[in-house]
Amino acid sequence: MSEVKTYMVRGTALFNESEFPVRQNFVKYVRALNENQAKERVYADFGSKNKIKRKSIQILEVKEVDPSTVKEKRIKELSKLDKIVL
């Protein structure tokens, strides 16, 4: 079984495409098994929350980071879990 790691995904996205398009930089921390899953997670999050299409998101960098350096509380709490019971 693979270990879940914390990834930092950095890139740009085109927000408010219909009225006044603005390309903004973003840095997002996600928990995933590998880099491809981290990218998919970012695409899914931006698509569902901001209605941004995949072609409008440009991912520049994906790298594994130490969970203790992340400032987001949700990611820190998830990294402390050792198992999930359903």
N, C-alpha and C positions, 0 to 999 in steps of 0.2 A: 504494500500500500504506500502511496506517495505522501510526502509531507507537504502541507499547505504553507506557502511562504508569503511574505509581504513584498509587494512590488510598487514602485513609484512609476507612474505613467505621465510623461510630459508631452505636451503638444499644443495645437491650436484648433479652434473650432469656430465655425461661422454661426453666430447667434443672430436672431431676429432677421432671418433671410428675406421675409416678405416685405417689410417696410423699410427699415434702415439697416442694411447688413453691416455687422461689426465682427471682425475676426479678433478673437481674444485668446490669450495664452491661458493654459490651465496646467495644474499639477494635481493629480489624483492618486491616492493611495488605495490599493485594493489587495485582497487576499485571494490567491489563486495557486493552482498546482504548477503552472508554467507560464511563460511569457505570452503565449498565444491566448490562453484563457484570460489573462489580465487584460489584453487588448479587447477581447470580446466583451468583457465585463464593462469596460469604459464605453464601448459602442452602445451596449444595451442600456446603460445608465443615462447617457446623454440622449439617446433616442426616446426613451420612455419619459424622462422628466422634462426635457427641453424641446422635444420634437425635432431633433437635429438628425439629418440623414447621414449615413456612414460616409458618403462621398464628401461631406462638408467637415469631417473631422480628420485632421492630419496628426498622426502620432509620430513624434520626433524621437522619443527615447523611452525605453522600458528597461528598468534595472531593479534588481533585488536589493532591498534595504533591510537594515536591522529594525525590528519592530519597536525597540526601545527609543529610537530616534524620531518616530512618527508622533506628530502632535495631535492627531485626531483621536478622540477618546474611543470611538466605536472600534477603530482598528486595534488600539491598544488592548481593549477588553477582549476582542476576538482572539488576539494572539496569546492570551493567557489561558484560554481553554485547552484542555488536553483531550477531552472527548465530549460528544454530544449524545444525550440519551433521548430518544423519541418515545 
